[in-house]
């Protein structure tokens, strides 16, 4: 199993709009690609007063599926996010193998 994790930090004044967009549209758009089996959407608890970090983890069966997502679907989905929030956030992406017994 692969975890594709995207952490996005933005100023708190945009947090409600970001959260609404992700919950009402973006996560559904990603899941509708049929590349991922499930997701988690989290708001990080920090002492930061001016910024908020959201973490979205998507889970897929293997690296080939993630590569297919990144080649076929990610560019348009990222462009949609940028059309609404360009310059308002920073993102970090990571990929992890989930080790199971």
C-alpha positions in Angstrom: 0.0 0.0 0.0 1.2 3.5 -0.9 0.4 6.7 1.0 0.5 9.9 -1.1 0.5 12.8 1.4 0.0 16.4 0.5 0.5 19.0 3.2 -0.7 22.5 2.4 -0.2 25.6 4.5 -2.1 28.8 4.0 -3.0 32.0 5.9 -5.9 31.4 8.3 -8.0 34.0 6.4 -8.3 31.5 3.5 -8.7 28.4 5.6 -12.5 28.1 5.6 -12.6 28.6 1.8 -9.9 25.9 1.3 -11.6 23.5 3.6 -14.9 23.9 1.9 -13.4 23.5 -1.5 -11.5 20.3 -0.5 -14.5 18.8 1.2 -17.1 19.7 -1.5 -15.0 19.3 -4.7 -11.3 18.5 -4.8 -11.2 15.3 -2.8 -14.2 13.9 -4.8 -12.4 14.8 -8.0 -9.3 13.0 -6.9 -11.2 9.9 -5.7 -13.2 9.9 -8.9 -10.0 9.1 -10.8 -10.3 5.5 -9.3 -6.6 5.5 -8.5 -7.1 5.7 -4.7 -8.9 3.4 -2.4 -9.4 5.8 0.5 -8.3 9.1 1.9 -7.9 11.1 5.1 -8.3 14.9 5.3 -6.8 16.5 8.5 -6.3 19.9 9.9 -3.1 20.1 11.8 -3.2 21.4 15.4 -0.3 23.9 15.9 0.5 27.0 17.9 0.6 29.0 14.7 -1.7 32.0 14.9 -1.6 33.2 11.3 -1.5 30.0 9.3 -3.3 26.6 9.0 -1.9 23.4 7.6 -4.2 20.8 6.0 -2.9 17.3 5.3 -4.6 15.0 2.8 -3.4 11.4 2.6 -4.5 9.3 -0.4 -4.0 5.5 -0.4 -3.4 3.3 -3.4 -2.4 -0.3 -4.1 1.0 0.3 -5.7 3.5 2.8 -7.1 2.3 2.1 -10.7 -1.2 3.3 -9.7 0.2 6.5 -8.2 2.4 7.1 -11.3 -0.7 6.7 -13.5 -2.5 9.3 -11.3 0.4 11.7 -11.6 0.6 11.3 -15.4 -3.1 11.3 -16.3 -5.0 13.2 -13.7 -2.8 15.3 -11.4 -1.9 18.1 -13.8 -5.6 19.1 -14.4 -6.4 18.7 -10.7 -3.5 20.9 -9.6 -4.4 23.5 -12.2 -7.9 23.6 -10.7 -6.5 24.3 -7.2 -4.1 26.9 -8.6 -7.0 28.7 -10.4 -8.6 29.2 -7.1 -5.7 29.6 -4.6 -2.6 30.6 -6.7 -0.1 32.3 -4.5 -2.1 31.6 -1.3 -0.6 28.4 -0.1 2.6 26.3 -0.1 2.5 22.5 -0.6 4.8 19.6 0.3 4.2 16.2 -1.1 5.6 12.8 0.1 5.2 9.2 -0.8 5.4 6.4 1.8 5.2 2.6 1.6 3.0 1.3 4.3 4.7 -1.7 5.8 2.5 -4.5 6.9 3.1 -7.7 8.8 
